[in-house]
């Protein structure tokens, strides 16, 4: 605003105590000071991770973009200033070389990746106009993306992608720019892209943190795919051309003034209750079975595999939460706008997302079946046609609203992010495909009801869900035979 996985891992559970930040107006300076202190050579960032070095990686000269170019942000971008960076990383086997040689090589391939994503070497900037409004833009300054080298010699791959349970949660120190809101980057001139390479006892964890106001999951995984492809010597000339210019409705002012005297006034952090986190993998056959059942119940073929899987989760969570049948429950869906709006092509760079909400009584979700529940999700997605999306953009310019991390936990709903269509396991940097994928604190927070979907390790329609729930609720979910019967069990040793 997208995690542990292995072959043949199906369930990985860990306790995540979300950073307990007192509700307050953003104190960006103190957050950034803490972040900078963490990135002192040799600093320890907790019990397991030691930062070795940090550098700014710049695109080669002539890589595109000019220091004078400003990219003005759309409502899709601006509304995300109040949430955290996208943070996701992959667990890889041990590379043939490590230390400075490994990081130097990764810095070289990242620099070449920034030729394609030159604006990610820029900085967000806020301008106070003196009339009670501010504007925010992305300046293509070429200052660079950050690359951090860290070590965690006491952590093994099995600790992150164990056969059943993880021994500990993923330390936030595996991800750079943890605890930084997207808007903080504009106030403090922080990198909008940062990567951290953490050498493990028997592998490596490569994590990327990307400012959600400059790009979304589509851009995030395309950049990750491009970086790994370049590093292993592949050809990226045939990839989809990128469109760096933003798309605005015809009635929009450019830049869009926000009704704030200072950007800090809209940035807030909240105390979130602790959650437990589990990671479930569903085989291609299991997902196919759920989809067939949902469509058969509704006498249609319109329900997608993802909608069937999310409905399966929704019903189980309602049971696990013991929600009274008359109580309202909801599912927040992040809906991509590429291909839904004329002018927003597949290669569009920037956030191109809206949020839909399916709302039902808990009794309906539990009693009317998988197909009916999946159909509510299907209809929510289908309701976002071009006219609806244009209306949203036009209305937001007049009456801007911003999401906050507390919104989901306060309402007792569910939210899904990421996509099973994103290529996670194709990120082979040249020494083996990923063994697993994890999210950081910034993946829309670790809040009660947050779920993230990934392609499954076997591909071909398999999917994985990272789910964050209240501890007692997760315990009941794990004991729910109807839900767990669809989960792929670990294979015998």
C-alpha positions in Angstrom: 0.0 0.0 0.0 2.9 -7.9 0.0 5.8 -13.6 3.1 7.6 -17.7 4.3 7.4 -20.2 1.5 9.4 -23.3 0.5 9.1 -26.5 -1.4 7.1 -28.4 -0.2 6.2 -26.0 2.7 2.5 -25.3 3.1 2.2 -23.7 6.5 4.6 -21.4 8.1 3.6 -19.6 11.3 5.2 -16.9 13.3 4.3 -14.3 15.8 4.6 -10.8 14.6 4.3 -8.0 17.2 3.6 -5.0 15.1 5.7 -1.9 16.0 3.7 -0.2 18.7 3.9 3.4 17.6 1.8 5.7 19.7 -1.0 7.4 17.7 0.4 10.7 16.7 1.0 13.2 14.0 4.0 12.0 12.1 7.3 12.6 13.7 9.2 12.0 10.5 12.5 13.4 11.6 12.8 11.0 14.6 11.8 8.0 12.4 14.4 9.0 9.8 17.1 9.6 12.4 16.5 6.1 13.8 16.7 4.7 10.2 19.9 6.5 9.5 21.5 5.3 12.8 20.7 1.7 11.7 22.7 2.2 8.6 26.0 2.9 10.2 28.6 0.4 9.1 28.9 -2.3 11.7 25.6 -1.3 13.4 23.5 -4.1 14.8 19.8 -3.9 13.9 18.4 -6.3 16.5 19.6 -9.7 17.6 20.4 -11.2 14.2 21.2 -8.6 11.6 24.4 -6.5 11.3 24.7 -3.8 8.6 28.0 -3.9 6.8 27.7 -1.1 4.3 25.3 1.1 2.4 25.6 3.0 -0.9 23.6 5.0 -3.4 23.3 3.3 -6.8 22.9 5.6 -9.7 21.8 4.7 -13.3 24.6 5.0 -15.8 24.8 8.5 -17.5 22.5 8.7 -20.4 20.1 6.2 -18.7 17.1 8.4 -19.3 15.4 11.2 -17.5 16.9 14.6 -16.7 17.4 16.4 -13.4 14.9 19.0 -14.4 12.1 16.5 -15.0 9.3 16.5 -12.5 6.6 13.8 -12.6 3.4 15.1 -11.0 1.4 12.6 -9.0 -2.2 11.4 -9.6 -4.9 10.7 -7.0 -3.8 7.1 -7.2 -0.3 8.1 -6.1 -1.2 10.8 -3.6 -3.7 8.9 -1.6 -1.0 6.4 -0.6 1.3 9.0 1.1 -0.1 8.0 4.4 0.9 4.3 4.3 4.2 2.5 4.4 6.6 1.4 1.6 6.0 -1.8 -0.2 8.4 -4.3 1.3 8.9 -7.8 0.0 11.9 -10.1 -0.3 13.0 -13.5 -1.6 15.1 -16.2 0.1 17.8 -17.5 -2.3 20.3 -20.3 -2.0 23.9 -19.5 -1.1 25.6 -17.8 -4.0 29.0 -18.9 -5.3 30.6 -15.7 -4.1 29.7 -13.5 -1.1 30.7 -10.4 0.7 31.7 -7.3 -1.1 32.1 -9.2 -4.5 28.4 -10.2 -4.3 27.2 -6.8 -3.4 29.4 -5.0 -6.0 27.9 -7.3 -8.7 24.4 -6.7 -7.5 25.0 -2.9 -7.4 26.2 -3.1 -11.0 23.1 -4.9 -12.2 20.8 -2.6 -10.1 22.4 0.4 -11.8 21.5 -1.1 -15.2 18.0 -1.8 -13.9 17.6 1.9 -13.2 18.1 2.6 -16.9 14.6 1.1 -17.3 13.3 2.6 -14.0 15.3 5.9 -14.0 12.7 7.8 -12.0 13.2 5.4 -9.1 16.6 7.1 -8.7 14.8 10.4 -8.0 13.3 11.9 -4.9 9.8 13.0 -3.9 9.5 16.7 -3.2 6.8 18.7 -1.4 6.1 22.3 -2.1 4.1 24.5 0.3 2.3 27.0 -1.8 1.5 29.5 1.0 -2.3 29.4 0.4 -3.0 26.4 2.7 -2.2 23.8 0.0 0.8 21.7 -0.9 1.8 19.8 -4.0 4.0 16.6 -4.2 6.0 15.5 -7.2 8.7 13.0 -8.1 11.8 14.8 -9.3 14.1 12.7 -11.5 17.3 13.9 -9.9 19.3 10.8 -10.5 20.5 10.8 -6.9 20.2 7.0 -6.8 18.5 4.0 -5.2 19.9 2.7 -1.9 21.6 -0.6 -1.6 22.4 -2.0 1.9 24.7 -4.9 2.6 24.0 -6.8 5.9 24.9 -10.1 7.5 22.9 -12.5 9.7 25.3 -15.4 10.2 23.1 -16.9 12.9 20.0 -17.2 10.6 19.7 -20.2 8.3 17.4 -20.5 5.3 15.4 -23.1 7.3 14.6 -20.4 9.9 12.8 -18.5 7.2 11.4 -21.3 5.2 11.1 -24.1 7.7 9.2 -27.3 7.0 6.2 -26.4 9.2 6.9 -23.5 11.7 9.3 -20.7 11.5 11.5 -20.4 14.5 11.1 -16.6 14.6 9.4 -13.8 12.7 11.4 -12.1 10.0 13.3 -9.3 11.7 12.2 -5.9 10.3 16.0 -5.3 10.0 16.0 -7.5 6.9 14.2 -4.7 5.1 15.6 -1.1 4.7 13.3 1.9 5.2 11.2 0.0 7.7 8.8 2.3 9.6 9.0 5.0 7.0 5.7 6.3 5.5 5.6 7.2 1.8 5.1 10.9 2.7 8.1 10.9 4.9 10.2 10.5 1.8 9.0 13.8 0.4 9.6 15.6 3.7 13.1 14.1 4.4 14.3 13.5 0.8 14.7 9.8 1.3 15.3 7.3 -1.5 12.1 6.0 -3.1 13.7 2.7 -3.8 16.0 0.8 -1.4 17.3 -2.8 -1.6 18.9 -4.8 1.2 21.1 -7.9 0.6 21.4 -9.9 3.8 23.8 -12.8 3.8 22.5 -15.8 5.8 24.4 -18.8 7.2 23.5 -20.8 4.1 21.8 -18.4 1.7 20.9 -14.8 1.0 17.8 -12.7 1.5 17.3 -9.9 -1.1 14.6 -7.4 0.0 13.3 -4.4 -1.9 11.4 -1.4 -0.3 9.6 0.8 -2.8 7.7 4.0 -2.1 4.0 3.2 -3.0 3.4 6.7 -4.2 5.8 6.2 -7.1 4.7 2.7 -8.1 2.6 -0.3 -7.3 2.9 -4.1 -7.2 3.1 -4.3 -10.9 6.1 -2.0 -11.0 7.6 -3.5 -7.9 7.7 -7.1 -9.4 8.7 -5.9 -12.9 11.7 -4.1 -11.3 12.6 -7.2 -9.3 12.3 -9.4 -12.4 14.3 -6.9 -14.5 17.1 -6.8 -11.8 17.4 -10.6 -11.6 17.2 -11.0 -15.4 20.0 -8.5 -15.9 22.1 -10.0 -13.1 22.0 -13.5 -14.6 22.9 -12.1 -18.0 19.5 -12.3 -19.6 17.9 -10.1 -22.3 15.5 -7.5 -21.2 15.0 -5.8 -24.6 11.8 -7.6 -25.2 10.0 -6.5 -22.0 7.0 -4.3 -22.1 7.9 -0.6 -22.8 7.3 1.6 -19.8 5.2 4.7 -19.8 6.7 7.1 -17.1 4.2 9.9 -17.7 1.2 10.0 -15.3 -2.4 9.8 -16.6 -4.9 12.4 -15.3 -8.6 12.9 -16.0 -9.3 15.8 -18.2 -10.7 17.9 -15.4 -7.7 17.5 -13.1 -5.3 20.3 -12.2 -1.7 19.4 -12.7 -0.1 19.3 -10.2 -3.0 18.5 -7.8 -3.0 20.9 -4.7 -3.7 19.1 -1.4 -5.7 21.1 1.2 -2.9 21.0 3.8 -0.6 23.7 5.1 2.0 21.0 5.7 2.2 17.5 4.5 3.1 16.3 8.0 -0.5 17.1 9.1 -1.9 14.1 7.2 0.8 11.6 8.2 -0.1 9.5 11.3 1.1 6.4 13.0 -1.0 4.2 15.3 -0.6 1.6 17.9 -1.8 -1.7 16.4 -2.6 -4.8 18.4 -0.3 -7.8 18.1 -1.2 -10.4 15.4 0.0 -13.8 14.5 1.0 -14.6 11.0 0.6 -17.8 9.0 1.6 -18.8 5.5 -0.6 -21.2 3.5 0.1 -22.8 0.2 -2.7 -24.2 -2.0 -1.7 -26.5 -4.9 -2.9 -25.9 -8.4 -5.3 -28.9 -8.0 -6.7 -27.5 -4.8 -7.3 -24.1 -6.3 -8.9 -25.6 -9.4 -11.2 -27.6 -7.2 -12.3 -24.5 -5.2 -12.9 -22.6 -8.4 -15.0 -25.4 -10.0 -17.1 -25.7 -6.8 -17.8 -22.0 -6.6 -18.8 -21.7 -10.3 -21.0 -24.8 -10.1 -22.8 -23.5 -7.0 -23.6 -20.3 -8.9 -24.2 -21.9 -12.3 -21.6 -19.6 -13.9 -18.0 -19.7 -15.2 -17.2 -16.1 -14.3 -15.7 -16.7 -10.8 -11.9 -16.6 -10.9 -9.5 -18.9 -9.1 -8.4 -16.0 -6.8 -12.0 -15.1 -6.0 -12.8 -18.7 -5.1 -9.7 -18.9 -2.8 -10.4 -15.6 -1.1 -14.0 -16.6 -0.5 -12.7 -19.8 1.1 -10.5 -17.7 3.4 -13.4 -15.2 4.2 -15.8 -17.9 5.3 -13.1 -19.6 7.5 -12.1 -16.3 9.2 -15.7 -15.5 9.9 -16.0 -18.9 11.7 -12.7 -18.4 13.5 -13.6 -14.9 14.7 -17.0 -16.2 15.8 -18.7 -13.2 14.3 -22.4 -13.1 15.1 -24.5 -13.9 12.0 -26.2 -10.6 11.9 -23.0 -8.6 12.1 -21.6 -6.9 9.0 -18.3 -8.2 7.6 -16.3 -6.9 4.7 -13.5 -7.7 2.3 -11.3 -5.0 0.9 -10.0 -5.7 -2.6 -7.2 -3.9 -4.3 -8.2 -3.6 -7.9 -5.8 -2.8 -10.7 -6.7 -0.1 -13.2 -4.4 -1.0 -16.1 -6.6 -2.1 -18.9 -9.7 -0.8 -17.2 -9.1 2.9 -18.2 -8.3 4.0 -21.7 -4.8 5.5 -21.5 -3.5 3.4 -18.6 -1.6 0.8 -20.5 0.2 -2.4 -19.2 3.5 -0.5 -19.1 2.1 2.4 -17.0 4.5 3.4 -14.2 2.9 4.7 -11.0 0.2 3.4 -8.7 -2.9 2.5 -10.7 -5.0 0.9 -8.0 -8.4 1.5 -6.4 -10.0 -0.2 -3.4 -13.3 -2.0 -3.6 -15.2 -3.3 -0.6 -17.5 -6.3 -0.6 -19.9 -6.1 2.4 -22.1 -8.9 3.7 -23.7 -10.2 6.9 -21.4 -12.8 8.5 -24.3 -15.3 8.5 -24.6 -14.9 4.7 -20.9 -15.6 4.2 -21.1 -18.7 6.4 -24.4 -20.1 5.3 -24.9 -19.3 1.6 -21.9 -21.2 0.5 -18.5 -20.8 -1.2 -20.0 -19.8 -4.6 -22.3 -17.1 -3.2 -19.4 -15.6 -1.2 -17.1 -15.7 -4.2 -19.8 -14.1 -6.3 -19.9 -11.1 -4.0 -16.2 -10.6 -4.6 -16.7 -11.0 -8.4 -19.4 -8.4 -8.5 -17.3 -5.9 -6.5 -14.5 -6.2 -9.0 -16.9 -6.0 -12.0 -18.4 -2.8 -10.6 -15.2 -0.9 -11.3 -15.7 0.1 -14.9 -14.0 3.1 -16.6 -16.9 5.5 -15.7 -16.7 4.5 -12.0 -12.9 4.9 -11.9 -13.1 8.3 -13.6 -15.7 9.4 -11.1 -13.5 8.3 -8.2 -10.5 10.3 -9.5 -12.6 13.4 -10.1 -14.2 13.2 -6.7 -10.8 12.6 -5.0 -9.4 15.8 -6.4 -12.2 17.8 -4.8 -12.4 15.8 -1.6 -9.1 13.9 -0.9 -9.2 11.0 1.5 -6.3 8.9 2.8 -6.0 5.3 4.2 -4.5 4.6 7.5 -3.1 1.4 9.1 -5.7 1.4 11.8 -8.7 1.3 9.3 -8.6 -2.5 8.8 -8.1 -3.5 12.4 -10.8 -1.2 13.6 -13.4 -2.7 11.3 -12.9 -6.4 11.7 -12.7 -7.1 8.0 -10.2 -8.7 5.6 -8.0 -7.1 3.0 -6.0 -8.7 0.2 -3.0 -7.2 -1.6 -0.5 -8.3 -4.2 -1.4 -10.8 -7.0 -0.8 -14.4 -7.9 0.1 -13.2 -11.4 3.3 -11.5 -10.3 6.4 -13.5 -11.0 8.1 -14.3 -7.7 9.8 -17.5 -8.4 11.3 -16.4 -11.7 13.7 -14.1 -9.8 16.8 -16.3 -10.3 19.8 -14.1 -10.0 22.0 -16.7 -11.5 22.6 -19.2 -8.7 19.1 -20.8 -8.3 15.4 -19.9 -8.1 14.0 -18.5 -4.9 13.2 -20.8 -2.0 10.6 -18.6 -0.5 9.1 -15.1 -0.3 8.5 -12.8 2.7 6.9 -9.5 3.3 8.2 -6.7 5.6 6.4 -4.5 8.0 5.6 -2.1 5.2 3.3 -4.4 3.3 0.3 -2.4 4.4 1.3 -3.2 8.0 0.9 -6.4 9.9 -2.6 -5.7 10.9 -5.5 -8.0 11.9 -7.2 -9.2 8.7 -4.3 -8.4 6.3 -3.7 -11.1 3.7 -1.2 -11.1 0.9 -1.4 -13.5 -2.1 1.5 -14.8 -4.1 2.0 -17.3 -6.9 2.6 -20.7 -5.4 6.1 -22.3 -5.6 4.9 -24.9 -8.2 3.4 -22.3 -10.5 0.7 -23.4 -12.9 -2.1 -21.9 -10.8 -0.9 -22.7 -7.3 -1.2 -19.9 -4.8 0.0 -18.9 -1.4 -1.6 -16.7 1.2 0.2 -14.8 4.0 -2.5 -14.1 6.6 -2.3 -11.9 9.7 -4.9 -12.4 12.5 -5.4 -12.0 16.2 -3.6 -14.8 18.0 -6.8 -16.6 19.2 -8.4 -16.3 15.8 -5.5 -17.8 14.0 -5.4 -20.7 16.4 -9.0 -21.5 15.5 -8.3 -21.1 11.8 -5.6 -23.6 12.0 -8.0 -26.1 13.7 -10.7 -25.5 11.0 -10.8 -28.7 9.1 -12.9 -27.3 6.2 -10.3 -24.6 5.6 -7.2 -26.7 6.2 -8.4 -29.5 3.9 -7.7 -27.2 0.9 -4.2 -26.4 2.1 -1.4 -28.4 0.6 0.2 -30.5 3.4 4.0 -30.9 3.7 5.2 -34.0 1.9 6.9 -36.7 4.0 10.6 -36.3 4.5 
